Amino acid sequence: MNRFKKLLRFIFLALFLILAATGISIAGAAPILAKNQERYNDNEVRIEMVDEKKEDEEKP
């Protein structure tokens, strides 16, 4: 019985090591994100440009 427990522990240890090496947890594989290229193509910095009014132009 003791030998069987050692063998069973070794099998589970090897199984968990294999799962960890491949990135799979007990709950299942990690979700793979969709490769949406449109999300990465637009890398421009978008800012609002505020036009400043000069005080001389405001007064008639």
Secondary structure, DSSP 8 states (H G I E B T S, - for coil): -HHHHHHHHHHHHHHHHHHHHHTEETTEE-------HHHHH-------------HHHH--
